[in-house]
Amino acid sequence: MTVTTDSGTFSYGHLDKGTKLLLDQLLTATPPLPDGPLLDVGCGAGPIALSLAARFPDRVVYAVDVNERAVELCRLNAATNGLDNVVVALPEQVPSDVSFAGIWSNPPIRGGKDLLHSILRTWLTRLAPEGYGRLIVHKNLGSDSLQKWLVSVGFECERVSSRSGFRLLHVTAHTDAHTSGDS
Ligand SMILES: C[S@@+](CC[C@H](N)C(=O)[O-])C[C@H]1O[C@@H](n2cnc3c(N)ncnc32)[C@H](O)[C@@H]1O
């Protein structure tokens, strides 16, 4: 794929190492998904969303980011690669009645724990029944405490793999997952 990046967005000029590990798993070992659209939270220039769209050409892939330049680039990159099943949007533009069969993310860590928790809670609570999320987080950036927090607020969260310090987390929802716990 051809992916245009920009100095104002994440991972300028290269594919992030964590993203690459997430994508390796996407291509080699993806558990079955229920029907429905997919989501990339914090799409940046779009490497994850574009890979999902290519891997699952019959599904709609939502790609969201708060950075308008990222949204613009992801849209351009989807068009450049002929992927017309990608819907690129700011978070508030995603219709509130859509639920997701799968959510993939290299989530924004550097804004702090509270922001990260709020973003993950917002989107992971929109998983369809039997759907799952896959998050890549470096251990030095709090992957293990994130896993504990996800469990503490009612999600099931397992570590799928651990490579080069990155943990790939697999997240699913309990039916009562969305009401308890701290922020
Ligand atoms: C670690 S980067 C990952 C970018 C891209 N997915 C990749 O793998 O190269 C996280 C992204 O999350 C975005 N972001 C930050 N806060 C966000 C929010 N509240 N909602 C959605 N995206 C957000 C950032 O702008 C950034 O593009």
The ligand as an ORCA input file, in Angstrom:
! r2SCAN-3c Opt
* xyz 0 1
  C      -0.470      5.994     18.627
  S      -1.249      6.963     17.377
  C      -1.731      5.691     16.219
  C      -1.927      6.208     14.818
  C      -2.154      5.123     13.750
  N      -3.270      4.266     14.100
  C      -0.914      4.283     13.574
  O      -0.915      3.138     14.030
  O       0.051      4.770     12.961
  C      -2.757      7.418     18.186
  C      -3.689      8.324     17.399
  O      -4.809      8.629     18.241
  C      -5.269      9.917     17.940
  N      -6.118     10.400     19.037
  C      -5.766     11.120     20.137
  N      -6.833     11.364     20.902
  C      -7.894     10.767     20.287
  C      -9.279     10.666     20.585
  N      -9.812     11.215     21.682
  N     -10.071      9.991     19.739
  C      -9.563      9.440     18.611
  N      -8.253      9.506     18.270
  C      -7.432     10.165     19.099
  C      -3.999     10.706     17.687
  O      -4.248     11.877     16.939
  C      -3.131      9.670     16.942
  O      -3.298      9.784     15.557
*
